Amino acid sequence: MQRMGVVLCLVLLCGPAKAWGPGTHAYIAMRALGTTDGDMLFGAMMPDFNALFRNWPAEMNAMQHMTHFEYGLAPRSFFTTGFTTHNGAWGADYFAHLYYDAGAPDIYSTIKIREISAEFGLSMIRAEDIFEMSVEYLLRMDYGPRLGTLIAQSSSSAGQNAAGWAAAAFAAPLAARVPGLTRETAELHIRGAAESFRNLTAYYGQGLAGEDAFVRSTLVALLAGYLGSDAATAEAYLDRATEICGDYRPEIDRVAEAVRASLDANPEYQVPMSNAALLILIAAIAGLGSALSIRGYRHPRT
């Protein structure tokens, strides 16, 4: 029952957005910003709350553009700096979706998505689902349950203020872009979606903090739902994709460094100094080989 609840969370959080999973966005923000600050961490995941406007398609489309490309609508704070790391112009999502641009250079995600697509005879969109799920899975296995704990904690702390922040930033421009939508209704929808996102993200974080086998079975079930396949097929896709993407860590760290460089180039963003907790966690990832042996995890390659 808990597993299906976490599956539902991921479907609602990132399925329609075709984006990195929440755990990947969280990691990129932590690596880029050098902190596990709850405001920044929750902010980094927050742009995908537009997916919860699915009952209002015109609003969802407008919100998707605003949250991913118009991140400057709100006054600067630690929360909005985290929010900005997610963006589609030069942030984390830019590096996930570049294959959509036929004239763009072949970067890591494009190469891997194309390889998965060719191997399984799937569309690039379906291959993207598998690619991003495999990176989410690998990150959780490498980082450990602590990743889920940090996500859940950020949802409980910073997430409490997210609805008010989002309403202040987006209610007026949303009402201006959707015919017949009043500012009052826009604010009501934004607050409701933001609060739902907070609750779903907290639940998802708790799921990621569970046992490794639970996380694996959850993501397999989610992938099967995305692809309309049985669990055995989805598991085979995930196993092979984790082999293909086994070298993901340098790329994710490169993305984080690129995001940090863009933030550093704009002095209005607030970026705190690294904290000890993050340094310890990064050091743990650096010692990945021994850490995985201690947890008893074995990569599908082996």
N, C-alpha and C positions, 0 to 999 in steps of 0.2 A: 504493500500500500504506500509506504514512504517512497519507494523507488518511483512509482508512477506519479506521485506528487512532484518529485524533482524533475521528471520528464516533462510534466506539464509546465513547470516553471521555465525550463529552457525553451520550450516551444513558444511560450508567450514572450520571453525576454529577448530572444535573438533570432527566432526562426524567420519571421517576415523581413528582418533587417538584413539578412545575408551578411552577417558581420562576424568578427572574432567573437568567441564566447566571453561571458563575463569574467571568467578566471584569467583569460589572456589579456583582456583590457586592464584588469587589475594589476597583473604582473608588469605589463608595459609601463603603466603609470608609476608603480613603485620603483622600477628600475630607472625610469627617466627622471623622476622627481627626487629620488633618494630618500624616500620617507614612506612610512606606513600610516601616515596621518589619515584619520577616518574621513574627514571632509574631502580630501583629494581622492581617496580610494573610491568612495561612493560616487563622487563627481565623475570619475573616469568611466563608470559603468552607466551612468544616468542617461546619456543621449539616446539609448535604445528604448527609453520609455515611450517613444512615439509609437512603438508596436502595439501598445495597449489602447490606441485610438481606432482599432479595427472596426468598431461599430460606426465610425464616422470617417469614411474614406477620404473625403476632401480635407478634413482636419489632419488625418494621419499623414497625407502627402505633404502638407504644408509644414507640419511639425518635423517630419523627417528631414526636410531641407534645412529648417532653422536649427535643429539640434546638431546637425552634422556639418553645416557650412556657415551658419550665422551665430557662432558661439560668442561673438562680441556684443550680443544684445544686453548682457548683464554686467553690472559693475564687477571689477576684479576682486577676487578673493581666493583663498585656498581651494574652495569648492569649485569655482569656475575655472581655475587653472587645471584641476583634475578633469573637469568636463571637457576642456579644450584638447587634452591629450588624445581624445577619442576621434577627433574630427576627420572628415573625408577629404579635406584640401591638402593637408600635409601631416595629419596625425596618424594614429594607428590604423584607422580604416582605409586611408589612402593606400597603405601597403598591402591591404587584403584584397582590394577590388581593382587593381590596375589592369587586369586582363580585359576589363570591359572596354578599354581604350585600345583600339587596334594599332594606333601609332605609338603606343607607349613601349618603352624598353622591356625586355623580358627580365623581370625580377624573380626572386625566390618563389613567391606565391604563385605567379603565373606559370612558372616552369613545373611546379609540383602539381598544380591543378590540371594542367595539360597532361602530365604523365598519368595521373589517376584516371582522367577522362579516357585516354587512349587505352589503358590497360583493361578497364572494365566496360568500355563501350558506352559510357554515360555522357550526358551533356555536360558542358563546362559548369553550368549552374549546379547540377547534382554533384559533380566532382568537387566543387567549392564547398558544399555542405560537408563532404567527407573530409576534405583537407582541414577545414577549420575545426571540425570535431576531433580529428586526430591530434591537432596541436593543443586543443583544450585538454584532451586526455593525457598527452605526454607531459604537459606542464603540471597537471595535478599529480601525476605519478612522481615527477621529479621534485616538485616543491613539497609534496606531502599534504596531510590534512590541514596544516597551518594556513594554507591558502584559503580554504573554505572558512576557517575560523575568522580570518581577517575580513573576508567579505561579509559574513554574518554580523560581526561587530560593527563594521562601518554602516551597515544598514540600520542598526539599532541606535547608533549615535547620530552621525551626520544626516542619515536618511530622514530623521524626524523634521528637519528644516527644509527638506528638498521640495515639498509641495509648495510652500510659500515662495521659495526662491524661483521655482519654475513659473509660477503664476505671475510673479512680478516681471520676469524677463519676457515671457512669451504670450500672455493673454491679449494684450493690445495688438501686437502684430498679427497674431492668429486671427483675431476678429476682423482685422482689416483685409485679410487675404481670402477669407471664406465668405461668399455671399450669404447674407441672411443671418450670420452668426454674430451675436452680441458679445460684448466684452465679458459680461456677467456669465453667460453660458460657456464662453471659452475658458474663463477662469475655473468654473465648476468642473469642466472636463479635464483640464490640466491638473487640478488638485487631485481629482479622483484617480487619474492615470498614474500620477507620481506616487500616491499613497499605495496603490496596488503594486507598482514597481518595487517600492521599498519592501513590502511584505513578501513578494515573490523572490526578491534577491536575498533576503534574509533566509528564506527557506532553502533556496538553492545553495547558499553558503553552508548551511547546516548539512546538506546532502554531501557536498564536497569534503566536508570534514569527517565523513564516515569512513568505513573500512574500504580498502582499495577494491576489493571484489564487488562491493556495493556500487561504487562509482563506475566501475567498468560495465556492470550489467545495466546500470541506468543509462549510460551513454549509448550502449548498443541498442537498447529499447528506443531511445530517442531517434537514433539514426534510422532504424527500421521504419519508424513513423514518418520521417522525412521522405524516405525513398519509396515507401509503400512496399517494402520487402518483408520477408520473414526474418526472424532474429538471427538464424544461422548465416544468411547471406550478409546481413548488416555486420555481423561479427567478423566475417571473412574480409569485408571491405575495410573495417577498422584495423584489423591486424595487418593487412597489407599496407594500408595508408600510413600506419605508424612506422613501418619499415621504410617507406619512401621518405617520410618526414623525420626520420630519426636524427637528422642533422639540423633540426629546427632552431636549436638554442642560439647559435651565433647570429642567425637572422633576426630572431626576436630581440636579442640584445642590440643588434644594429638598428632596428626600428626604434627602440627606446632611445638610443643615442641620437638618432636623427630628430626625434620629437624633442628631446632635451635641447638640441642645438637651435631648433626653431623657437623654443621658448626663451632661450638665453638671448636670442637676437631681438627679442621684444621685451624691454625692461618693465612694461606695465604688468607682466605676469608675476605673481608671487610664488616663488619656489623656495621652500625652506631648506636648511642644511640637512645632510644625511643623518639619520638617527641610528643608534646602536642596534636596534632590533633588526632593521633592514640589513645592516652590514653582516650580522650573524646569519641571516637567512640566505643572503647572496653567497656567503662563504660555504654554507651547507650545500648549495647547488654546485659550487665549484668542486666540492668533494663528492660529486654524484655517484661515482662508481662504488665507493664504500657505503654511501648512504643507502643505495638501492639494495645492496647485499644485506645490510642490517634489517631493512624492512621486508626482505624476502621477495621483492618484486623481480620478475624476470621479463625483460622486454621480449615481445613476440619474435624478434629476430633470433633469439637464442633458444 
